[in-house]
Amino acid sequence: MEQFFVNEKNQQSDRQSKLLDLEEKLSAATNDADQSEMKLKNCNKVLDQLREGVNTLFNKIGCDAASIGDLLGSNQGISNNNIMLYLGIVEQKTNDLLRLLQYLQHKKAEEEENEIPSSPLLPALGIMRGQNAVTIPGTGYVYNQITQLLTMHRVCIAKPL
């Protein structure tokens, strides 16, 4: 009978030990889950700010949101799934605007008969002194191959500056 009480006492001690061990594991798992939730909230906050910033930039540089809606099949706006497409369009539009700026600076320098500024953008467009230019009515700007470049992009067509 004494052996029975000793065995039961040992079993009770083992159960207590296992219970404490499980409680420690539960506490550690709960802490990990809480930390993961905080990280998720922070990531979602950063992603929301990023989407808002991309949307602002997308609209400020004159990209056409209706065209991208047609491309995506819906006009849900910027999401985690399509943000890279929006960023690609912003990059493309920015490059187009930089080329346009460089071209206009080139034309201004040419008209003033100053030294033409060199640029890595202009050789890519094939712009050279004396080349025929196309004037777009109503804008007052003289465009060359850059006009074709901008009109080729349905999603990001240049709006008058």
Sine and cosine of phi, psi and omega as CSV:
sin_phi,cos_phi,sin_psi,cos_psi,sin_omega,cos_omega
0.00,0.00,-0.64,0.77,0.05,-1.00
-0.89,0.46,-0.63,0.78,0.05,-1.00
-0.87,0.49,-0.63,0.78,0.02,-1.00
-0.88,0.47,-0.71,0.70,0.01,-1.00
-0.91,0.41,-0.61,0.79,0.02,-1.00
-0.92,0.39,-0.69,0.72,0.03,-1.00
-0.89,0.46,-0.68,0.73,0.01,-1.00
-0.91,0.41,-0.63,0.78,0.03,-1.00
-0.90,0.44,-0.66,0.76,0.06,-1.00
-0.90,0.43,-0.68,0.74,0.04,-1.00
-0.90,0.44,-0.67,0.74,0.04,-1.00
-0.88,0.47,-0.67,0.74,0.03,-1.00
-0.90,0.44,-0.67,0.74,0.05,-1.00
-0.89,0.45,-0.67,0.74,0.02,-1.00
-0.89,0.45,-0.67,0.74,0.02,-1.00
-0.89,0.45,-0.67,0.74,0.01,-1.00
-0.90,0.44,-0.70,0.71,0.02,-1.00
-0.91,0.42,-0.63,0.78,0.02,-1.00
-0.90,0.45,-0.70,0.72,0.04,-1.00
-0.90,0.44,-0.66,0.75,0.03,-1.00
-0.88,0.47,-0.70,0.72,0.03,-1.00
-0.91,0.42,-0.62,0.79,0.04,-1.00
-0.91,0.42,-0.63,0.78,0.06,-1.00
-0.90,0.43,-0.68,0.73,0.03,-1.00
-0.90,0.44,-0.65,0.76,0.04,-1.00
-0.89,0.46,-0.68,0.73,0.02,-1.00
-0.89,0.45,-0.69,0.72,0.02,-1.00
-0.90,0.43,-0.67,0.74,0.01,-1.00
-0.91,0.41,-0.63,0.78,0.03,-1.00
-0.90,0.43,-0.69,0.72,0.05,-1.00
-0.88,0.47,-0.68,0.73,0.04,-1.00
-0.88,0.47,-0.68,0.74,0.01,-1.00
-0.90,0.43,-0.66,0.75,0.03,-1.00
-0.89,0.45,-0.69,0.73,0.02,-1.00
-0.90,0.43,-0.64,0.77,0.01,-1.00
-0.91,0.41,-0.63,0.78,0.05,-1.00
-0.90,0.44,-0.65,0.76,0.03,-1.00
-0.90,0.43,-0.68,0.73,0.03,-1.00
-0.89,0.45,-0.65,0.76,0.02,-1.00
-0.89,0.46,-0.69,0.72,0.03,-1.00
-0.88,0.47,-0.68,0.74,0.03,-1.00
-0.90,0.44,-0.68,0.74,0.03,-1.00
-0.89,0.45,-0.69,0.73,0.02,-1.00
-0.89,0.45,-0.61,0.79,0.04,-1.00
-0.90,0.44,-0.71,0.70,0.02,-1.00
-0.90,0.44,-0.68,0.73,0.02,-1.00
-0.89,0.45,-0.64,0.77,0.05,-1.00
-0.88,0.47,-0.69,0.72,0.03,-1.00
-0.91,0.42,-0.64,0.77,0.02,-1.00
-0.90,0.43,-0.73,0.69,0.03,-1.00
-0.87,0.49,-0.67,0.74,0.02,-1.00
-0.90,0.44,-0.68,0.73,0.02,-1.00
-0.91,0.42,-0.68,0.73,0.02,-1.00
-0.90,0.43,-0.66,0.75,0.02,-1.00
-0.89,0.45,-0.69,0.73,0.03,-1.00
-0.88,0.47,-0.73,0.68,0.01,-1.00
-0.89,0.46,-0.68,0.73,0.01,-1.00
-0.84,0.55,-0.71,0.70,-0.02,-1.00
-0.97,0.25,-0.63,0.78,-0.06,-1.00
-0.92,0.40,-0.54,0.84,-0.02,-1.00
-1.00,0.00,0.06,1.00,0.16,-0.99
1.00,0.04,0.47,0.88,0.07,-1.00
-0.98,0.20,0.52,-0.86,-0.08,-1.00
-1.00,-0.04,0.94,-0.33,-0.04,-1.00
-0.94,0.33,-0.49,0.87,-0.01,-1.00
-0.91,0.41,-0.63,0.78,-0.01,-1.00
-0.92,0.39,-0.63,0.78,0.02,-1.00
-0.94,0.33,-0.52,0.85,0.09,-1.00
-0.89,0.46,-0.65,0.76,0.07,-1.00
-0.90,0.44,-0.64,0.77,0.00,-1.00
-0.90,0.43,-0.67,0.75,-0.03,-1.00
-0.99,0.12,-0.29,0.96,-0.02,-1.00
1.00,0.03,-0.05,1.00,0.07,-1.00
-0.41,-0.91,0.32,-0.95,-0.01,-1.00
-0.92,-0.40,0.76,0.65,-0.05,-1.00
-0.98,0.21,-0.17,0.99,-0.03,-1.00
1.00,0.01,-0.28,-0.96,-0.07,-1.00
-0.99,0.14,0.77,-0.63,0.05,-1.00
-0.77,-0.63,0.07,-1.00,0.04,-1.00
-0.89,0.46,-0.47,0.88,-0.06,-1.00
-0.98,0.18,-0.45,0.89,-0.09,-1.00
-0.88,-0.47,0.13,0.99,-0.06,-1.00
-0.89,0.46,-0.56,0.83,0.00,-1.00
-0.92,0.39,-0.55,0.83,0.07,-1.00
-0.91,0.42,-0.70,0.72,0.05,-1.00
-0.88,0.47,-0.69,0.73,0.02,-1.00
-0.90,0.44,-0.61,0.80,0.06,-1.00
-0.89,0.45,-0.65,0.76,0.02,-1.00
-0.93,0.37,-0.64,0.77,0.05,-1.00
-0.88,0.47,-0.68,0.73,0.02,-1.00
-0.88,0.47,-0.70,0.71,-0.01,-1.00
-0.89,0.46,-0.71,0.70,0.00,-1.00
-0.91,0.42,-0.65,0.76,0.02,-1.00
-0.88,0.47,-0.69,0.72,0.05,-1.00
-0.88,0.47,-0.66,0.75,0.03,-1.00
-0.89,0.46,-0.68,0.73,0.01,-1.00
-0.92,0.40,-0.61,0.79,0.07,-1.00
-0.90,0.43,-0.65,0.76,0.06,-1.00
-0.90,0.44,-0.67,0.75,0.03,-1.00
-0.88,0.47,-0.72,0.70,0.04,-1.00
-0.87,0.50,-0.72,0.69,0.00,-1.00
-0.89,0.45,-0.64,0.77,0.02,-1.00
-0.90,0.43,-0.70,0.71,0.01,-1.00
-0.90,0.44,-0.63,0.78,0.08,-1.00
-0.90,0.44,-0.63,0.77,0.04,-1.00
-0.88,0.47,-0.73,0.68,-0.01,-1.00
-0.91,0.42,-0.65,0.76,0.01,-1.00
-0.89,0.45,-0.71,0.70,0.03,-1.00
-0.89,0.45,-0.60,0.80,0.01,-1.00
-0.92,0.38,-0.66,0.75,0.01,-1.00
-0.92,0.39,-0.59,0.81,0.01,-1.00
-0.99,0.11,0.00,1.00,-0.01,-1.00
0.82,0.57,0.57,0.82,0.11,-0.99
-1.00,0.04,0.05,-1.00,0.09,-1.00
-0.93,0.38,0.76,-0.65,-0.03,-1.00
-0.96,0.27,0.81,-0.58,-0.01,-1.00
-0.91,0.42,0.66,-0.75,0.05,-1.00
-1.00,0.10,0.53,-0.85,-0.01,-1.00
-0.43,-0.90,0.60,-0.80,0.08,-1.00
-0.95,0.31,-0.27,0.96,-0.02,-1.00
-0.98,0.19,-0.60,0.80,-0.09,-1.00
-0.92,0.40,-0.68,0.73,0.02,-1.00
-0.86,0.51,-0.53,0.85,0.00,-1.00
-0.92,0.40,-0.46,0.89,0.01,-1.00
-1.00,0.03,-0.19,0.98,0.00,-1.00
0.96,0.29,0.48,0.88,-0.04,-1.00
-1.00,0.08,0.83,-0.56,0.01,-1.00
-0.69,-0.72,0.34,-0.94,0.01,-1.00
-0.88,0.48,0.73,-0.68,0.07,-1.00
1.00,0.04,0.01,1.00,0.00,-1.00
-0.97,0.24,0.54,-0.84,0.00,-1.00
-0.91,0.41,0.66,-0.75,-0.01,-1.00
-0.90,-0.43,0.41,-0.91,0.02,-1.00
-0.94,-0.34,0.78,-0.63,0.04,-1.00
-0.99,-0.15,0.78,-0.63,0.05,-1.00
-1.00,-0.04,0.88,-0.48,-0.05,-1.00
-0.86,0.51,0.60,-0.80,0.09,-1.00
1.00,0.04,-0.20,0.98,-0.03,-1.00
-0.97,-0.25,-0.47,0.88,-0.03,-1.00
0.98,0.20,-0.03,1.00,0.01,-1.00
-0.99,-0.13,0.54,-0.84,0.07,-1.00
-0.98,-0.19,0.83,-0.56,-0.01,-1.00
-0.88,-0.48,0.38,-0.93,0.07,-1.00
-0.81,-0.59,-0.85,-0.53,-0.01,-1.00
-0.92,0.39,-0.32,0.95,0.00,-1.00
-0.91,0.42,-0.52,0.85,0.05,-1.00
-0.87,0.50,-0.72,0.69,0.02,-1.00
-0.90,0.44,-0.63,0.77,0.00,-1.00
-0.88,0.47,-0.71,0.71,-0.03,-1.00
-0.94,0.34,-0.61,0.80,-0.03,-1.00
-0.98,0.22,-0.28,0.96,0.05,-1.00
-0.94,0.34,-0.42,0.91,-0.03,-1.00
-1.00,-0.05,0.98,-0.21,0.00,-1.00
-0.92,0.40,-0.54,0.84,-0.09,-1.00
-0.96,0.28,-0.60,0.80,-0.15,-0.99
-0.80,-0.60,0.92,0.39,-0.01,-1.00
-0.99,0.12,0.68,-0.74,-0.06,-1.00
-0.91,0.41,0.73,-0.69,0.12,-0.99
-1.00,-0.09,0.47,-0.88,0.01,-1.00
-0.84,0.54,0.68,-0.73,-0.03,-1.00
-0.98,0.18,0.00,0.00,0.00,0.00
